[in-house]
Amino acid sequence: MQQVSPRPPASPCGVSRMTLCGTRPGAEAARALEVLWGVAGSTHALGTEWEFRFWSQGGALTLLSLHSAEAGDENLAPLSRGAFLPRLSRELPTLLGTSPREVTLSLEREETGWSVDLDKSSKEETPPFVRTIPSVRSGVSRSTHQQVLDTARGIARLTTVPHGGSSELTAQVSLEDSRILSWEPEELDSSGGGPALSAGEEAVNLVVAVLLPFTQGLGERTVSLSLQAEHHPGEARPRWRITAAHLLEPPPLRPQVADIHGEYKQLHESIIVGFQNEARETAILAAGFTLEQIAYSIVGGLALKGAWALIGKGAPTILSVLSKGGKAAVRWFRDLLVRAPAAEREAVLRLWTKAETQGINALTAAEKQQFQALMGRLERILESPVGIDAKRDLRKWSRKAYFEQYHPELAKFLGNKGMSVYEVHHLCPLRYAHLFPKLDITGKANLAGLHKSAHKSISRIWDSLGAISGRTPDTANLSPRSSTSPRA
């Protein structure tokens, strides 16, 4: 297994990226050139024009659209792969760069070969489905290729061409990561009154060549694919060609995931890349994630997919909080996970990693029931007092969030000396967190910065109130606390 080294965190949440050692320079450019060759290389009509739009970021290229315009019937001699854009093959890795931008390659078939023009001036907003980690693999998986082939055969079976006539078909193909979820015809028109001629393998191969590159993307998305065919008298088969294919504008993000989508997408891409290139076993892949990353993955994934039924009816509090989405839900779930036994956390992550890498539907009925049972056990943890180890982590996270996220200006004003005598107080103490299961215990509203002496006095008041109410802190709650924030 190749080595994986972490990149610096990309956001305050600490969601890290992965870069894969052994990535060949220009591998993504070589993949892009194979796309050009696979689609345009079989076009021999003089004056044919193709336009390919990619998104380039971080060394990765994601195909956005392709479009062709055929000029006439004069066919030229086919070119070999080596004669197809040889200069572009050498120069494209240098020309692309690493800045996020849209890249357009315009090709035209001339008598002596293909001419090409590169335009990388556009810097539109980054589409949500593009990759940012270069692939270290060539080609696609066997399962992805089979799904594309099955889809192409289904489209070809649907389309017939009247003898001496023509047909046009537009189909929409739904994908999730590298998987094809479904497809359906959007528009089908035919002209001519002769007997219908079925599509042959030529049409199937065209659809496969065009559709395969679109599987190299992230998340749920839809490709619109347009084909034309015409039959000339005296010819045995219709002539097929692809006129256009493009990714449709995605729907607006669900409100529950809008403010955490960036962090979720980065983590999801790291999981997908790690699963495809590094560790086929989800248990191995899952071992390296922090609790915050787990929370981002589960909350973001459930919100993006609308898969709340996966939580089940046995965890109403968890469902209520997580379905609101956002960073508060991520933080709340992280704070719950730290209170859970390690075995419970590992089981949850193992099942969720399978859902992330293979899709929700890849979970068996037994695995879905197991996930719901685990959520039910986490629900019951909400009713139990916070343990010693969990308190230590919660205090550490609270102090870090208070000074770095909520009040960085205060930290700057205090300086190192002031920070040494300034502590973070929980307005609702950690010892009573189980009485308020929906409370965001490490959220901004529950935290206050206090001098040590003031914090000590407030803690004494809470101790006395606990004694009066019959809720005297037990031995665990009175144990020495972390030095980062030693009181409630």
N, C-alpha and C positions, 0 to 999 in steps of 0.2 A: 504494500500500500504506500502511495506517495505521501510525502510529508505535507502537512497543512500548517501554515503560519498565519497568525491573526494580523489583520490590519488595525490601525488605530480606530477607536470608537468613532462612529459617524454622527452620533447625536448624544445629547445629555443622558438619554436612557441607557447608554452603555451597550447598545446592540452593535456587535462587532461584525465586520466583514471577513471573508476568507479569500486569500489569494493562493492559488494552487501552484506549487513548485513544479517546474517541468513544462510550463506553458511555452509553446514554441512561438518565437516572434513571427508575426504575420499569419498565424494560424487562422484568425478570424477573417483576414483579408483573403486568404486562400479559400475559405469556405464561401465567402461572398462571390468570388470569381467562379466557383463551381455552380452557384445559383445562376449567374449570368450565362454560363455555358449550357447548363441543363435546360434553361428556358429559351434563350435566344439562339443557341448554337445550331438548333435544327431548322432555323428559319433561313431560307435561301433566296427569297424574292428580293430583287434589286430595289433599293430605296426603303426597305422595311426599317422602321424606327421603334426602338424600345426605350422605355424610361423606368428605371429602378430607383426607388427611394428607400434609404436605410436610415436608422437612427444609430449614431456612433457615440458611445460613451464608455469611458474606462477601458478602452481597447476592445469592447464587444460591439458587434453589429447586429441589429435586429431589422429584418425586412418589414417595411411599412406598406409598400404597394409596388405594383408593376403594371405597365400599360404598353400596348403595342399599336402601331398604325402601319398597315401593309400597303405599299405603294402600287404594286402592279403584279402582273403574271409572269414577268421575265425571271426565270429561275437561274441562279448561278451555281457553279460547282460547289459542293460542300467543302467546308474547311476542316482541317484536322484540329484536334484539341490543342496541339502545340502552336498552331498558327493563329489561334483565337486570342486576340489582345495580348500578345507576348510582352509588350512594353508595360501595360497596365499591371500585369502579373508581378513585374519586378518593382514597380513604383508605388502601387496602392498602399502597402503598409506604411510607407513614409508620408504619403499624401493625406491619409485619414486623420492622423493626430489623435489626441485623447480628450479634447474638449467636447462637452455635450453639444451635439448639433445634428441637424438633418443633412444627409449627404445624398445628392442626386447624381446618378450615372445615366447619361443619355447615349445610346448606341445607335448607329446607322449602318446598314449593310451597303457597302460599296462594291464596285467591280473587283477590287483587289483584296477586299477583306472588310473588317469592321473598323469604323472610326468611333472614338469615345470622347465625351466631354464630362468633366467632373465639376460639380457645383457643391461647395460646402459652406455657402454663405449664410444659410438659414439657421437660426437659433431659436426655434419655437420652444414652447413649454414641453418638458419631458413627458412623453406618453407613459401611462401607468403600467404598460405591459412590456416595456423594453428591458433587455438584459444589461447589466453593468459589469459583470464578471466574465472575462473571456473564457471560452470553452477550451478544454484540453483534448476533447474528443473530436474525431472526424465522423461524418455521417450521423445516422440516427439509430436508435435502438430497434431491435427486430419487431417489438410489439408496436412501436410507433409506425414503422414502415407498413406493417400489416394493416393497421387501422387506416392509413392513407390509401393503401391499395384497395381495401374493401369499399371505402368511400368513393374512390374514383370509378370503380366498377358499378356502384349503385347509380352514380350520376350518368355514366355512359349508357346504362340500361334504360334510363328514363328518356334519353334523347334519341329521336329518330329524325331522319331527313327525307322529305318527299323526293321521289325520283325527279331530277331536273330542278329541284327547288332548294330551299335554304331553311335553316333553323337557328334560333338564338336561345340560349339558356343562361339564366342567372341563378346561382345557388348560394346559400349561406351555410357556412360550416362553423360550428361552435367548438371551441377548444378550451382546455384548461391545462396550462403548462404544455407538455408535449403530447397530451392525450386529446383525441377527437371525441367529443361527447355526443354530437349528433349533427345531422345536416338536413336541409329541406330545400326544395325548389322555391325560388322567389318569383321567377317569371319565365314562361316558356312560350315562344312564338314560332310558328312555322308558316311557310308559304310554298305553294305548289300543290298540284293535285295528283301526282303520281304515287305509285306504291311506296310505302315507307321503307327506308334503308336503315338498318341498325348501325350503331357505332362499333368500330372494331377496336383492336388493341392500341391503335394509334391514338384514339381519343383518351383511352385509359392512361397511357403513358404521358400524354400532355398534362392531364390533371395531376398525376403523381408528381411530375417535375415541378409544377407550379405550387402545389399544396405543401409539399415536404418542407420547403424553407420557412413557411409560416408556423411550423411546429416549434421553431426555435424562439420561443417567447415565454412570458410569465403570466400566470393567472388566467382568469376567464376572459375570452375575447372572441370576436366573430370575424371571419373572413368572408368577403363577398367575392364570388368567382364568376366571371362572364366568359362564355364560349360562343363561337359562331361556327357554323358548318354550311357548306353548299355542295351540291352535286352537279357536276358538268356532264352533259350527255356524252355517252361513249366511254365514260370512266366507270370502273367497277365499284369504287368506294367514294363516299363523300370526303371532301377536304375539311379538316378540322383545324381550328386555331384558337388560342387563348387571346382574348382582347384586353382583359383587365383583371386584376385581383388586388384587393386592398383590405386593410383592417378597418372595420367600422369604428366610428367615434364611440367610445365606451359610455355607458350611462353614468350619471353623477354617482359619486361614492355614497354609500349609506352613511347617514349622519353618525352612526355609532363607530365608524372606522375612519372618518374623514381626517381627524387630527392625529391619528396614529398610523396612517397608511404608509408614510415614508419609512418609519421604523419597521413596520410589519413586512413591507416589501423587501427591504434589505435582508431581514432575517430569513424570510421565505426563500429568497434567491440563494443564500448561503446554504440552507438546508437542501435545496434541490441540487445545487452543484456538488455538495458533499456526498449526497446519496448517489448521484450519477457517476461521479469520478473517483470517489475515495472509499466510501464504506457502504456496501450494500446492506449490511445489517443495521437496522434502525436503532438497536440497542447500543451499538458502538457509536453511532452518530449522535445519539441523544445525550451521551455521557458528558459532553463538553459544554453544555449550555448552563447559563446562570438562571436563577429563579426569575429574574426580571425578563430575560429572553424568553423563557417558557411562557410567562404571563403575556408578553406581547404576541407570541405566536398563537396561543390559544384564543385570547380575547379578539385579536385582529382577524384570525381565520374564521372564527364563528360569526363575527359581525359581517365580514366580507361575503361569506357564503350564505348568511341567514340560516345557519344550521343549529338554531337554539334547541331544537328537539333532541339533539344529541346529549344535552345535559340531563334531560329526563325530569319527571315530576317529583322525584325524591330529593331535589335540591332547589326549593323555591327561592331561598335567599340568594344563592349563587346566580340563579337565572335572572332574578330581579336586578341585581347589581350589574352583572356582565352585559345584559341586554341594553343598558344605557350607553355602553361603550365609552370610548375616550380614554385619556391617560389616567383619570381617576379610577376607572374600572380595572385597568392594568395594574395600578399600584395596589388596589384593594386585593386583587387576586394574588399578587406576589406576596402580600402580607399574610394571606391565608395559607399559601403553599409553604411558607417558612415554618408555620405551626404544625404542618402535617409530618407524619413519619416518612423517613427517606424512601421506604419501600412503596408507599402510596404515591409519592411524587414520581418515582421512576416508572411506575406502572402507567400513570396518567401520560407522562411524556412519551413513553414507548408507543402507546396507542395513537397519540396525537401525531407523532412523527410519521407514522404510517399514513394517516389521513392527509398530512401535508404533502408527502411525496407521491402518493398514489391516488389521492382523492378520497372524499368522504365515502363514496360508494364502494371503495375497496375494503372497508371494514366489514367483516362478517356480522351476522346477526348476534352471534355470541360476543364478539368484540364490542359492539355497540352496547349490549347489555352490561358488559364489564365496565365500560366507560361510565355509564349511568350509575352503576353501583359505586364506583370510585367517587363520583361527584356527590353521591349520597353520604359517603363516609366523610368527605370534606365538609359537607353541610353540618354534620354533627360536631366536627371540631370547633365550629364557630361558637358552640355553647360551652366549651371547656376553657378554663383559665389558660392564659398564655404561659408556656414553659420558659425555663431559664434561658436556654440557648436561643429560642425565638426572640425573647426580649432583648438579648444582646444585639442581634442583627437588626431588629426594629429600631432600637435606639441609634445604632450606627447610621442606618438609612435616614432616620429623621434628622439627625444633625447635618448630614451631608446635603439633604434636600433643602433644609431650612437656610443654610448659608450659601449654597451654590446655585439653587434654583429659585427659591422664594425671596431671599433677601441678600443677594450678592453685594449690594451697596453697603449693608451693615457690616458684613465681613471685611470689606475694604476699609471701612471707617475704624473698626476695632483694631485691625492689624493683628500680628501674631501674639502680642502681649495681652491685648484685650480678649482675644479669642480663648486664651487659656483660663480665663475666669468667667466666661460666658457659657451658659448651658442652655439646652433646649428642653422645654417643659411640655408635656402632653396635657392639654386641658382636661381631656378624659384620660385618666391614667391607664397605662397598659394593664395593670392588675384588674381593671374592670372592663376590659375590651369585650369580654364574652357577654356582658350585659347589653352591649350595643352592637349586634352583629353586622349591621349595615354601615357602621361608622368607618370613614376613611381615616384610620388611626394615625397614619403618617402623612395625611394631607395637610395643606397649608392652614386650613381652618382649625385644626386641632393642635397646632404647634405655636409656641411662644418662646422668644428668647429672653432669658433672665440671668441676672448676676447670680453667682453661686449662693450667696447668703439669702437672697430672696427665694431662690428655688428651694433651698433647704427648709425655709419657714413654711412654704406652701406644702411641701411634702409632709411636714409634721401635722398640718391641718388635715390633710387627707388621711393620714394614719389614725388620727383621733376620731374622725368621722367614721372610718371603717370599724374602729373598736366599738363606737356607740351603736352603730347599726347592726352589729353582730357579724360583720364581714371583716373581722380582723385579718390582716394579711397573714397567710401561712408562711411556713419556713422558707418555701421557695421564693415567695415574693419579697422576703426580707433579706435574701442572700445578697452578697456584694454585687454591685452593678458595674456595667462597663464604664471605664473612665471617660469615654467620649461624652456621656450624658448620664451622670450617676443617679439621677432621681427620676421620679415619675414624669 
